Amino acid sequence: MSGYRIAIVGATGLVGQTLLQVLEDTGVPVATLVALAREGEGRFVEFGQDRIAVEPLERMDWGRVDVAFFAAGNAVSAQYAPQATQAGVTVIDKSSYWRMDPHVPLVVPEVNGAAIGDSLLIASPNCSTIQLVIALAPIQARFGVKRVVVSTYQAVSGTGRDAVEELEQQTRAQVSGGSVSPEVYPVTIAHNVLPWCDRFGEADYTGEEWKLMRETEKIMGQNLRLSATAVRVPVYVGHAESVYLETEQPWSLEEIREALKTGPSVRIVDDPVHGAVPTPLDAAGQDDVLVGRIRADLHESRGLHLFVVADNLRRGAASNAVDIMRFIGTRRNQDIPAR
Ligand SMILES: NC(=O)c1ccc[n+]([C@@H]2O[C@H](COP(=O)([O-])OP(=O)(O)OC[C@H]3O[C@@H](n4cnc5c(N)ncnc54)[C@H](OP(=O)(O)O)[C@@H]3O)[C@@H](O)[C@H]2O)c1
């Protein structure tokens, strides 16, 4: 059979499962699919009509594949991505381990696909970063962006399957009058809003906030003077972002809409009077970045407000990774690897 020979590291996790779904949805030809996790014994994943046995990562022979998606956390990417690239495998990494390495391209294909160059190791950005740069890029291209302030409303699936389970359990316990004991998050997530994601770091910003600020600047290639506040909300799928930005050039709201329409993956959902606003429930299960609440600031003549929502597991992770693989295939004019 001809097609891509693919490994998914972390195939049993939320991103791994979504990768399987996106590969199936996009219909890219797949000749080999190796599903890897901590342990294999008796575990299977579904891919279309096929049931694929899960294999332990530590026994992987990298000669079996051409492309490996890594979705198993930083420690796994640090240890195994170099082994895979040394065997000639193209690694598309969803962890944050390699993202800020100056030798590793950090890529959202519709924004900076050319950055891939000849690298065999390509980092895919944080989920909040991907939807932000997709929304900012068309405005940046036409009017220049000189300042961004973003507050996120991030779904629990961004933390992985244990967090989804925790929200389910806590919600059930709370509605039935039971008690909750937080484990994944430091405090109760059900019916709550946590004004931080990840650990606190430099200058009292969290790790998630630093990722959003540094990754956006690495991708968009200029100092956007971005400030971020990352917030966790009790939503299962779909990250939302309230974005304020200031541009170099003047614009009308009509021109902003026209610019946004040119952005691949951007869909304007902005008719609040008739109920058309971007929400996580609308974003979940599809690949567009929904942009709405488009309005001018009342005090700053080049100040613009947007509300940006996307499925963190698809657009924010799996679909971006699969798009990187397809971008490389198209660019090398070999959508199907030669072997
Ligand atoms: N969730 C998101 O929205 C999102 C977005 C962007 C990036 N990411 C990143 O993607 C990665 C995966 O996230 P996730 O949400 O899918 O996590 P998850 O649901 O917790 O799944 C983790 C996966 O990694 C595997 N794994 C963990 N340790 C391993 C090891 N030592 N060897 C082999 N496999 C191992 C697990 O296998 P077992 O089943 O055997 O434990 C499981 O398949 C993380 O780096 C995360 O930061 C996530």
The ligand as a Gaussian input file, in Angstrom:
#p B3LYP/6-31G(d) Opt

LIG

0 1
 N       -4.506000      18.729000      25.100000
 C       -4.226000      19.780000      24.316000
 O       -5.109000      20.593000      23.959000
 C       -2.838000      19.998000      23.831000
 C       -2.616000      21.009000      22.910000
 C       -1.336000      21.249000      22.448000
 C       -0.306000      20.461000      22.921000
 N       -0.539000      19.456000      23.832000
 C        0.607000      18.632000      24.248000
 O        0.439000      17.325000      23.679000
 C        0.992000      16.346000      24.558000
 C       -0.079000      15.303000      24.899000
 O       -1.156000      15.939000      25.551000
 P       -2.535000      15.184000      25.835000
 O       -3.481000      16.252000      26.231000
 O       -2.882000      14.254000      24.731000
 O       -2.141000      14.292000      27.136000
 P       -2.875000      12.994000      27.725000
 O       -4.296000      12.946000      27.312000
 O       -2.556000      12.996000      29.177000
 O       -2.118000      11.753000      27.021000
 C       -0.758000      11.478000      27.234000
 C       -0.275000      10.435000      26.248000
 O        1.143000      10.301000      26.379000
 C        1.467000       8.933000      26.603000
 N        2.652000       8.846000      27.432000
 C        2.884000       9.475000      28.605000
 N        4.111000       9.124000      29.090000
 C        4.642000       8.268000      28.199000
 C        5.859000       7.543000      28.122000
 N        6.796000       7.638000      29.088000
 N        6.089000       6.745000      27.047000
 C        5.168000       6.646000      26.063000
 N        3.964000       7.287000      26.077000
 C        3.721000       8.093000      27.137000
 C        0.243000       8.347000      27.281000
 O        0.293000       6.933000      27.138000
 P       -0.400000       5.931000      28.214000
 O       -1.840000       5.797000      27.795000
 O        0.360000       4.651000      28.064000
 O       -0.240000       6.557000      29.574000
 C       -0.848000       9.035000      26.479000
 O       -1.012000       8.374000      25.237000
 C        1.537000      17.133000      25.755000
 O        2.900000      17.400000      25.517000
 C        0.732000      18.414000      25.725000
 O        1.405000      19.479000      26.341000
 C       -1.779000      19.200000      24.276000

